[in-house]
Amino acid sequence: MTVWTIFWEFLKIGCFSFGGGYGAIPLIRECVISKGWGDEAMVGNIVAVSESTPGPIAVNAATYVGSRQAGVAGAAAATLGVILPAFAIMLLVAAFLNAWLKKRGVQAAFNGIRPCLMGVILSTGVCMAFTAVLGEWSAPDFQPVSLGLLLALVAVSLAFWKVKKREISPIALIVVAAVLGIVLY
């Protein structure tokens, strides 16, 4: 495993992940599994650690994967790779922002990307939920505690939305899930 390979893989992820960190998760998942850097359970751990630590999810995930594969150099390479495309794009956008965003072609592209992104994120979320409840796809192992925890968190989120007319804080959900995980597991 070379640091260059890690940099290159995360540079590709940085170039093609639209919609922020959640848009990068499916690409990171594919990379980790296809390169043999981990399995579905590892991807779940990557997402959990990335969401529960401060900073952007894609950067946290890249740093985590890079450090597991090649230590500090791998973490630096993965982090640089994932942020470099966004950095370059933001420099260009800042220079031409007002004129660029008003163009019909740009608006049309964004309108096409949004539903696609939502489908990719939803698909990844469903796959991760099934993996948490059923275990690995290759060797299913039903986890009733995980199913109960997933349903309880969904119920809490929906009840909060119904009562408060807004979403519950992701921080609160993470804390509740962590406490329930400690108690139940």
Salt bridges, closest charged atoms under 4 A:
GLU9 OE2 - LYS12 NZ 3.23
GLU9 OE2 - LYS35 NZ 3.37
GLU40 OE2 - ARG29 NH2 2.48
